[in-house]
Amino acid sequence: MGMKVVIIGCGRVGAALAHSLADDGWNVVVVEMKEENLSRLGPDWRHPLVLGHGMDEKVLEKAGVATADALIAATDGDNTNLVVAQVAVQRYKVPHVAARIQDPARADAYAGRGFEVVSPVKMAIDGLADFARRAKGDGG
Amino acid sequence: MFAIVIGGGKVGANVTRSLAERDQEVVLVESKASRADTLESEFGHRVIHGDGTELYVLEQAGVTRPPDIVVAVTGDDEDNLVIAQLCRERYGVEKVIARVNDPRNQAHFDLLGVTPTVCPTQRIMALIEHEVPQHALVHLLELRKENLEIIEVEIDPKCPCVGKPVNELGLPTGAKLISVLRGGVAEIAMSSTVLEVGDQVLAILEPEREGEVRKVLLGS
């Protein structure tokens, strides 16, 4: 039996992540509110899809969150991701939970609550600052 | 009193107006520019345009003072939840009221310890049930923090409790009868009070006891 991951949100991040994890051998379940976004997964996607909002417990349960090894909240709403991640940790005891949080300040505020906070904006800031530091090093 | 209201829809605007009329210090945070402009024409400097789930916006509103109360009444439950958590846990605001727009999200507020909450839909449903009861058992009040609820039951001839005194009903622990309304007169329920057909009985109980209480009073 492979590991099971529930991905909430099938935007650019969620869809690419779903493919990437499926390639790694995960059993992926994608939860998405808008049907048209599911087409991002492409015509050959064979893993289960659940249509609905990630905060809806019925939807989470249909996606099998109670038996999931991991859940990744990757919608474009920071607050939705924060709530879904906490529900996954506290109610469904999902062992590995991560949330995508754009706002670096909120990402810091929610650090250390039993789930991984991944902030793309923070990563961009760190990456670009790193670039500038290296450029400065080259120049000096 | 200093209050921060987040969300400038009908509820937020009216709460702000009411507080301002009582000469209370209040700041209203609204994320939509057009709505913030409209609100500013009425409330002036009290309005802050910004996303109330962003820390710097909350700080602009004065959350670090901290306020006596924060009222999170946006139209999005996830926003109200996060506002409540940030205000309480990060800024030490002692009192936060959060609005629950979709009653299905109440469980999340409870799970994450956000209380008190106000859910207009749930309130209206409770009133409908009270005014036009479809079931013999009506939920009058939920005390979430205390894990108690108050229910009303009307005793009909088929009820197994008819003719029995309260202390012989076999009510579970965690459930108590409060009062009996009979012929328009309410009396405190004593252990010797004998239940009769037509009685309207109030009971207080732990919600998980509801099934047992239903069985004792109504038989099903």
Interface residues (C-beta under 8 A of the other chain):
Chain A: M55 D56 E57 G77 D78 N79 T80 L82 V83 Q86 V87 Q90 R91 D103 A105 R106 A109
Chain B: T53 E54 L55 Y56 D76 D77 E78 D79 L81 V82 L86 R90 R104 N105 A107 H108 L111 L112
